[in-house]
Amino acid sequence: VQGKKLKFIVNDLSMKNKKIVLSQKKISDKERDLKREILKGELKEGSYVTCKIKSIHNFGLIVDMNGIDALVPASEASFKKNVDLNKEFQIGSTVRGKILSMDWKENKVSISLKDSSNDPWSTNVPFKEGDIVKATVESIKQFGVFVKLNDHFHALLPNKETGYPARTALSNHFKPGDELDVFVTEVNPAKKQIAVSLAKAKDAKDRMDYESYVSENKTASESSFGLLLKKSLKK
C-alpha cells in the first residue's frame, strides 16, 4: 500500500551495483524469537493461555499462542468421542487452553482445551444402574460392542451381555448405527466408564410386560404356574 511504513533489515548492500536487498522476513523472525524468549520466562506447563485457531486437521488444531504456533491434539480438543473438529471449531475463533508440554528446542508446544471446558463426568452423570436407555452402536470388537448414549457418554456392551452364545461373531448381529435398548449395569465415575447389558434390558422389558398383563387380567384364582412365575419375578 502506497505510503504505508514498513520495517526491513538490510540483507545485502552493494555500492558497486548500487543495489540494496531488504528483508522483512528477518524482521518477523527476530520478533518471533523475541516473543519466544519472553514466553519462555512467563509460561510453564499448567499455565492457561488464550489462542487463535489457525488451521484444523484430523490430528488436531494448530493455534497461534502469542505469535508462536502450538498444537491442540485431537484427543485434547473436546470431551466428545470421535468429534469432527471441522464442525466443532472455526478458523479464526479464540479458544482458552492449558499448556500440557513445552519443548523450546524443538519449538513444540502442546495445549489442551479440555481443562477449560466442563467435564461431563464432573457433574451429575445422567445415567444410573438400573436405567433402560436408548443407545447407538458405534463399533464392534472381539470383546463386545461400544455404544453411544449421548454426545458425551459412551458405554461398553460386553460379549456376555449381548444375549448371544460365547464365541458368536458379533459383527453378524450388530452394525454401526443400530439403535438398541440397553440396561445400565455399572456407572464408574472414577474410571469414566459405563457398562450396559442388552440381555438384561430384554429380560426387564419382558418382566414389565408380563406384570402389566397380570395386573390387567388378574382373576380370583391363578394357575399354579402363574403363581410360581410371579414369585420368580419378585426375586
C-alpha positions as YAML, in Angstrom:
chain: A
units: angstrom
residues:
- id: 1
  name: VAL
  ca: [0.00, 0.00, 0.00]
- id: 2
  name: GLN
  ca: [1.47, 3.34, -1.03]
- id: 3
  name: GLY
  ca: [2.50, 5.47, 1.92]
- id: 4
  name: LYS
  ca: [2.48, 2.59, 4.43]
- id: 5
  name: LYS
  ca: [5.56, 2.43, 6.65]
- id: 6
  name: LEU
  ca: [7.27, -0.95, 6.97]
- id: 7
  name: LYS
  ca: [10.35, -2.20, 8.80]
- id: 8
  name: PHE
  ca: [13.10, -4.02, 6.90]
- id: 9
  name: ILE
  ca: [16.56, -5.38, 7.58]
- id: 10
  name: VAL
  ca: [19.29, -4.64, 5.07]
- id: 11
  name: ASN
  ca: [20.22, -8.05, 3.77]
- id: 12
  name: ASP
  ca: [22.79, -7.00, 1.19]
- id: 13
  name: LEU
  ca: [24.38, -3.67, 0.33]
- id: 14
  name: SER
  ca: [26.34, -3.35, -2.91]
- id: 15
  name: MET
  ca: [27.70, 0.14, -3.60]
- id: 16
  name: LYS
  ca: [29.26, -1.07, -6.84]
- id: 17
  name: ASN
  ca: [25.97, -2.23, -8.32]
- id: 18
  name: LYS
  ca: [24.03, 0.44, -6.45]
- id: 19
  name: LYS
  ca: [21.85, -2.34, -5.12]
- id: 20
  name: ILE
  ca: [20.25, -2.75, -1.68]
- id: 21
  name: VAL
  ca: [18.49, -6.01, -0.72]
- id: 22
  name: LEU
  ca: [15.96, -5.72, 2.08]
- id: 23
  name: SER
  ca: [14.31, -8.49, 4.06]
- id: 24
  name: GLN
  ca: [11.07, -8.19, 6.00]
- id: 25
  name: LYS
  ca: [11.13, -11.93, 6.83]
- id: 26
  name: LYS
  ca: [14.19, -11.47, 9.03]
- id: 27
  name: ILE
  ca: [12.31, -8.81, 10.99]
- id: 28
  name: SER
  ca: [9.47, -11.29, 11.52]
- id: 29
  name: ASP
  ca: [11.95, -13.97, 12.56]
- id: 30
  name: LYS
  ca: [13.58, -11.63, 15.06]
- id: 31
  name: GLU
  ca: [10.22, -10.61, 16.51]
- id: 32
  name: ARG
  ca: [9.19, -14.27, 16.82]
- id: 33
  name: ASP
  ca: [12.47, -15.15, 18.54]
- id: 34
  name: LEU
  ca: [11.99, -12.23, 20.93]
- id: 35
  name: LYS
  ca: [8.44, -13.36, 21.74]
- id: 36
  name: ARG
  ca: [9.69, -16.90, 22.31]
- id: 37
  name: GLU
  ca: [12.29, -15.67, 24.79]
- id: 38
  name: ILE
  ca: [9.65, -13.67, 26.64]
- id: 39
  name: LEU
  ca: [7.23, -16.61, 26.72]
- id: 40
  name: LYS
  ca: [9.96, -18.92, 28.00]
- id: 41
  name: GLY
  ca: [10.20, -16.80, 31.11]
- id: 42
  name: GLU
  ca: [6.47, -16.26, 31.57]
- id: 43
  name: LEU
  ca: [4.90, -19.62, 30.73]
- id: 44
  name: LYS
  ca: [5.22, -23.09, 32.18]
- id: 45
  name: GLU
  ca: [3.36, -26.38, 31.99]
- id: 46
  name: GLY
  ca: [-0.07, -25.89, 33.52]
- id: 47
  name: SER
  ca: [-0.31, -22.21, 32.50]
- id: 48
  name: TYR
  ca: [-3.52, -21.05, 30.82]
- id: 49
  name: VAL
  ca: [-3.27, -19.20, 27.52]
- id: 50
  name: THR
  ca: [-5.65, -17.61, 25.03]
- id: 51
  name: CYS
  ca: [-5.04, -18.68, 21.44]
- id: 52
  name: LYS
  ca: [-6.50, -18.19, 17.98]
- id: 53
  name: ILE
  ca: [-7.19, -21.18, 15.72]
- id: 54
  name: LYS
  ca: [-5.02, -21.04, 12.58]
- id: 55
  name: SER
  ca: [-5.87, -24.37, 10.93]
- id: 56
  name: ILE
  ca: [-7.89, -27.54, 11.56]
- id: 57
  name: HIS
  ca: [-6.63, -31.06, 10.83]
- id: 58
  name: ASN
  ca: [-7.57, -34.66, 11.61]
- id: 59
  name: PHE
  ca: [-4.72, -34.80, 14.14]
- id: 60
  name: GLY
  ca: [-5.76, -31.61, 15.94]
- id: 61
  name: LEU
  ca: [-5.74, -27.81, 15.85]
- id: 62
  name: ILE
  ca: [-2.85, -25.51, 15.06]
- id: 63
  name: VAL
  ca: [-3.27, -22.39, 17.18]
- id: 64
  name: ASP
  ca: [-1.47, -19.07, 17.47]
- id: 65
  name: MET
  ca: [-0.21, -18.61, 21.02]
- id: 66
  name: ASN
  ca: [1.02, -15.02, 21.25]
- id: 67
  name: GLY
  ca: [2.79, -15.30, 17.91]
- id: 68
  name: ILE
  ca: [4.01, -18.87, 18.48]
- id: 69
  name: ASP
  ca: [2.38, -21.88, 16.83]
- id: 70
  name: ALA
  ca: [1.11, -24.58, 19.19]
- id: 71
  name: LEU
  ca: [-0.74, -27.87, 18.76]
- id: 72
  name: VAL
  ca: [-4.01, -28.93, 20.34]
- id: 73
  name: PRO
  ca: [-4.10, -32.71, 19.75]
- id: 74
  name: ALA
  ca: [-7.49, -34.06, 18.65]
- id: 75
  name: SER
  ca: [-7.76, -36.02, 21.90]
- id: 76
  name: GLU
  ca: [-7.35, -32.77, 23.89]
- id: 77
  name: ALA
  ca: [-9.72, -30.62, 21.84]
- id: 78
  name: SER
  ca: [-13.02, -31.96, 23.18]
- id: 79
  name: PHE
  ca: [-14.57, -34.43, 25.61]
- id: 80
  name: LYS
  ca: [-16.70, -35.78, 22.77]
- id: 81
  name: LYS
  ca: [-15.54, -39.07, 21.30]
- id: 82
  name: ASN
  ca: [-14.63, -39.17, 17.59]
- id: 83
  name: VAL
  ca: [-15.52, -35.49, 17.32]
- id: 84
  name: ASP
  ca: [-15.47, -33.80, 13.90]
- id: 85
  name: LEU
  ca: [-13.10, -30.89, 14.58]
- id: 86
  name: ASN
  ca: [-14.23, -29.04, 11.45]
- id: 87
  name: LYS
  ca: [-17.78, -28.94, 12.80]
- id: 88
  name: GLU
  ca: [-16.76, -28.20, 16.37]
- id: 89
  name: PHE
  ca: [-14.29, -25.35, 15.69]
- id: 90
  name: GLN
  ca: [-13.79, -22.46, 13.28]
- id: 91
  name: ILE
  ca: [-10.59, -20.96, 11.92]
- id: 92
  name: GLY
  ca: [-10.02, -17.54, 13.45]
- id: 93
  name: SER
  ca: [-12.01, -18.23, 16.61]
- id: 94
  name: THR
  ca: [-10.44, -17.70, 20.02]
- id: 95
  name: VAL
  ca: [-10.01, -20.58, 22.49]
- id: 96
  name: ARG
  ca: [-8.70, -20.85, 26.03]
- id: 97
  name: GLY
  ca: [-6.42, -23.75, 26.92]
- id: 98
  name: LYS
  ca: [-3.88, -25.16, 29.34]
- id: 99
  name: ILE
  ca: [-0.28, -25.88, 28.36]
- id: 100
  name: LEU
  ca: [0.47, -29.60, 28.56]
- id: 101
  name: SER
  ca: [4.09, -29.55, 27.45]
- id: 102
  name: MET
  ca: [6.73, -27.21, 26.06]
- id: 103
  name: ASP
  ca: [9.86, -28.12, 24.12]
- id: 104
  name: TRP
  ca: [11.56, -24.88, 23.11]
- id: 105
  name: LYS
  ca: [14.47, -26.69, 21.44]
- id: 106
  name: GLU
  ca: [12.10, -28.41, 19.03]
- id: 107
  name: ASN
  ca: [9.69, -25.45, 19.05]
- id: 108
  name: LYS
  ca: [6.83, -27.73, 20.09]
- id: 109
  name: VAL
  ca: [4.07, -26.62, 22.44]
- id: 110
  name: SER
  ca: [1.08, -28.82, 23.24]
- id: 111
  name: ILE
  ca: [-2.17, -27.38, 24.62]
- id: 112
  name: SER
  ca: [-5.38, -28.91, 25.98]
- id: 113
  name: LEU
  ca: [-8.78, -27.26, 25.68]
- id: 114
  name: LYS
  ca: [-10.49, -29.91, 27.79]
- id: 115
  name: ASP
  ca: [-9.41, -28.46, 31.12]
- id: 116
  name: SER
  ca: [-11.14, -25.21, 30.22]
- id: 117
  name: SER
  ca: [-14.36, -26.99, 29.27]
- id: 118
  name: ASN
  ca: [-16.96, -28.55, 31.51]
- id: 119
  name: ASP
  ca: [-16.10, -32.18, 32.09]
- id: 120
  name: PRO
  ca: [-19.44, -34.04, 31.85]
- id: 121
  name: TRP
  ca: [-18.13, -36.51, 34.44]
- id: 122
  name: SER
  ca: [-17.56, -33.71, 36.96]
- id: 123
  name: THR
  ca: [-21.28, -33.02, 37.17]
- id: 124
  name: ASN
  ca: [-24.18, -35.38, 37.73]
- id: 125
  name: VAL
  ca: [-23.99, -38.26, 35.26]
- id: 126
  name: PRO
  ca: [-27.46, -38.57, 33.68]
- id: 127
  name: PHE
  ca: [-27.41, -42.37, 33.94]
- id: 128
  name: LYS
  ca: [-27.59, -44.77, 36.87]
- id: 129
  name: GLU
  ca: [-27.58, -48.50, 37.44]
- id: 130
  name: GLY
  ca: [-30.95, -50.00, 36.53]
- id: 131
  name: ASP
  ca: [-31.85, -47.47, 33.83]
- id: 132
  name: ILE
  ca: [-33.03, -48.72, 30.45]
- id: 133
  name: VAL
  ca: [-31.79, -46.24, 27.84]
- id: 134
  name: LYS
  ca: [-31.52, -45.83, 24.08]
- id: 135
  name: ALA
  ca: [-28.06, -46.44, 22.64]
- id: 136
  name: THR
  ca: [-26.47, -46.36, 19.20]
- id: 137
  name: VAL
  ca: [-23.85, -48.89, 18.11]
- id: 138
  name: GLU
  ca: [-20.50, -47.24, 17.35]
- id: 139
  name: SER
  ca: [-18.08, -50.11, 16.85]
- id: 140
  name: ILE
  ca: [-17.84, -53.89, 17.24]
- id: 141
  name: LYS
  ca: [-14.85, -55.51, 18.94]
- id: 142
  name: GLN
  ca: [-13.98, -59.09, 19.84]
- id: 143
  name: PHE
  ca: [-14.75, -58.45, 23.50]
- id: 144
  name: GLY
  ca: [-18.01, -56.56, 22.97]
- id: 145
  name: VAL
  ca: [-19.81, -53.62, 21.40]
- id: 146
  name: PHE
  ca: [-19.17, -49.93, 22.06]
- id: 147
  name: VAL
  ca: [-22.36, -47.85, 22.11]
- id: 148
  name: LYS
  ca: [-23.10, -44.14, 22.29]
- id: 149
  name: LEU
  ca: [-25.57, -42.99, 24.95]
- id: 150
  name: ASN
  ca: [-25.41, -39.27, 24.05]
- id: 151
  name: ASP
  ca: [-22.82, -36.74, 22.81]
- id: 152
  name: HIS
  ca: [-20.74, -37.03, 25.98]
- id: 153
  name: PHE
  ca: [-21.25, -40.55, 27.31]
- id: 154
  name: HIS
  ca: [-20.39, -43.91, 25.80]
- id: 155
  name: ALA
  ca: [-20.62, -47.44, 27.15]
- id: 156
  name: LEU
  ca: [-19.40, -50.99, 26.64]
- id: 157
  name: LEU
  ca: [-21.78, -53.85, 25.96]
- id: 158
  name: PRO
  ca: [-19.65, -56.91, 26.86]
- id: 159
  name: ASN
  ca: [-19.94, -60.17, 24.90]
- id: 160
  name: LYS
  ca: [-21.64, -61.95, 27.77]
- id: 161
  name: GLU
  ca: [-24.33, -59.25, 27.99]
- id: 162
  name: THR
  ca: [-25.36, -59.33, 24.32]
- id: 163
  name: GLY
  ca: [-27.64, -62.32, 24.79]
- id: 164
  name: TYR
  ca: [-25.72, -64.34, 22.19]
- id: 165
  name: PRO
  ca: [-23.68, -67.51, 22.94]
- id: 166
  name: ALA
  ca: [-19.95, -67.22, 23.59]
- id: 167
  name: ARG
  ca: [-17.72, -67.04, 20.51]
- id: 168
  name: THR
  ca: [-20.56, -65.62, 18.44]
- id: 169
  name: ALA
  ca: [-19.40, -63.28, 15.66]
- id: 170
  name: LEU
  ca: [-20.99, -60.07, 16.90]
- id: 171
  name: SER
  ca: [-20.46, -58.39, 13.52]
- id: 172
  name: ASN
  ca: [-23.16, -60.71, 12.18]
- id: 173
  name: HIS
  ca: [-25.70, -59.29, 14.65]
- id: 174
  name: PHE
  ca: [-24.63, -55.66, 15.15]
- id: 175
  name: LYS
  ca: [-23.56, -52.87, 12.84]
- id: 176
  name: PRO
  ca: [-22.68, -49.20, 13.43]
- id: 177
  name: GLY
  ca: [-25.80, -47.07, 13.60]
- id: 178
  name: ASP
  ca: [-28.04, -49.77, 15.07]
- id: 179
  name: GLU
  ca: [-30.28, -48.47, 17.86]
- id: 180
  name: LEU
  ca: [-30.62, -50.60, 20.97]
- id: 181
  name: ASP
  ca: [-32.41, -50.50, 24.31]
- id: 182
  name: VAL
  ca: [-29.77, -51.30, 26.94]
- id: 183
  name: PHE
  ca: [-29.82, -51.82, 30.70]
- id: 184
  name: VAL
  ca: [-27.20, -49.83, 32.66]
- id: 185
  name: THR
  ca: [-25.33, -52.31, 34.85]
- id: 186
  name: GLU
  ca: [-22.48, -50.09, 36.10]
- id: 187
  name: VAL
  ca: [-21.56, -46.40, 36.24]
- id: 188
  name: ASN
  ca: [-17.98, -45.76, 37.35]
- id: 189
  name: PRO
  ca: [-17.17, -42.01, 37.51]
- id: 190
  name: ALA
  ca: [-13.65, -42.69, 38.81]
- id: 191
  name: LYS
  ca: [-12.75, -44.65, 35.66]
- id: 192
  name: LYS
  ca: [-15.20, -42.70, 33.47]
- id: 193
  name: GLN
  ca: [-16.76, -45.97, 32.34]
- id: 194
  name: ILE
  ca: [-20.30, -47.21, 31.85]
- id: 195
  name: ALA
  ca: [-21.27, -50.85, 31.28]
- id: 196
  name: VAL
  ca: [-24.59, -51.94, 29.78]
- id: 197
  name: SER
  ca: [-26.47, -55.14, 29.03]
- id: 198
  name: LEU
  ca: [-28.76, -55.97, 26.14]
- id: 199
  name: ALA
  ca: [-29.83, -59.28, 27.71]
- id: 200
  name: LYS
  ca: [-30.88, -57.64, 30.99]
- id: 201
  name: ALA
  ca: [-32.79, -54.94, 29.10]
- id: 202
  name: LYS
  ca: [-34.78, -57.59, 27.25]
- id: 203
  name: ASP
  ca: [-35.37, -59.54, 30.46]
- id: 204
  name: ALA
  ca: [-36.51, -56.40, 32.31]
- id: 205
  name: LYS
  ca: [-38.87, -55.42, 29.49]
- id: 206
  name: ASP
  ca: [-40.31, -58.96, 29.36]
- id: 207
  name: ARG
  ca: [-40.90, -58.85, 33.11]
- id: 208
  name: MET
  ca: [-42.58, -55.47, 32.94]
- id: 209
  name: ASP
  ca: [-44.79, -56.64, 30.06]
- id: 210
  name: TYR
  ca: [-45.78, -59.78, 31.98]
- id: 211
  name: GLU
  ca: [-46.53, -57.90, 35.21]
- id: 212
  name: SER
  ca: [-48.63, -55.41, 33.26]
- id: 213
  name: TYR
  ca: [-50.51, -58.30, 31.65]
- id: 214
  name: VAL
  ca: [-51.10, -59.97, 35.03]
- id: 215
  name: SER
  ca: [-52.37, -56.76, 36.63]
- id: 216
  name: GLU
  ca: [-54.81, -56.18, 33.77]
- id: 217
  name: ASN
  ca: [-56.04, -59.80, 33.60]
- id: 218
  name: LYS
  ca: [-55.92, -60.80, 37.26]
- id: 219
  name: THR
  ca: [-58.70, -63.20, 38.38]
- id: 220
  name: ALA
  ca: [-59.70, -64.60, 41.74]
- id: 221
  name: SER
  ca: [-57.85, -67.83, 41.08]
- id: 222
  name: GLU
  ca: [-54.45, -68.08, 39.39]
- id: 223
  name: SER
  ca: [-52.86, -71.16, 37.98]
- id: 224
  name: SER
  ca: [-50.04, -72.71, 39.96]
- id: 225
  name: PHE
  ca: [-47.72, -71.94, 37.04]
- id: 226
  name: GLY
  ca: [-48.73, -68.29, 37.13]
- id: 227
  name: LEU
  ca: [-48.11, -68.09, 40.88]
- id: 228
  name: LEU
  ca: [-44.68, -69.66, 40.54]
- id: 229
  name: LEU
  ca: [-43.74, -67.30, 37.70]
- id: 230
  name: LYS
  ca: [-44.94, -64.27, 39.65]
- id: 231
  name: LYS
  ca: [-42.87, -65.32, 42.67]
- id: 232
  name: SER
  ca: [-39.78, -65.75, 40.49]
- id: 233
  name: LEU
  ca: [-40.19, -62.24, 39.09]
- id: 234
  name: LYS
  ca: [-40.13, -60.79, 42.61]
- id: 235
  name: LYS
  ca: [-36.76, -62.39, 43.38]
...
